[in-house]
Amino acid sequence: MQHYAILLPRLMDLWLVRHGEAVSATVDLARPLSAEGERAVSAVALSLAGEMGRFDLVAASRRRRARQTAEILVAASGYLPDRIEETEALSPDAPPERFLAFLEENRDKERVLCVGHLPSIARIGSFLLSRYKPVDLAFHPASVCRIRLSSICPGGGELVFFR
């Protein structure tokens, strides 16, 4: 992985979210959220509603379950669902460099919510939180990792919470 530092004009409040539980591909190839997945994401949205505030950018992978997760979360934050940006940078196997380029393109944003998948979402969080040794982040369905970033580089972030 390329190691570079992009200084941000101001601190970025980055929320990394793994989508909620999805139905099996044998049930539906599009793998939307299951009823339990919708319930779990709704519970997370309710518990975080007071902390989320207004986002400047909400992004999700192009997969249906990620988009649905983002829509549930933004309903609690006041962000308009039609403004959710879909990006391949949050795909399951996207290399972290792709997401870092996405962050760099949006470095003027202060509050950013991103919904993605394993293994990429865990790799992104680990990269931003550790300069040397990878951090093992166990992203279960509907997990939320909030990171305060001063720069886009290994260890450029500070963990605010991980739920």
DAZIPE-V466765 format. One record per helix or strand of 2 or more residues. SS is the DSSP state (H for helix, E for strand). FROM is the first residue (numbers start at 1). TO is the last residue. If there is no record, write none. Layout:
SS_FROM_TO ; SS_FROM_TO
This chain:
E_6_18 ; H_35_52 ; E_57_60 ; H_64_75 ; H_81_83 ; E_85_86 ; H_88_90 ; H_96_105 ; E_111_116 ; H_120_129 ; E_144_152 ; E_157_162
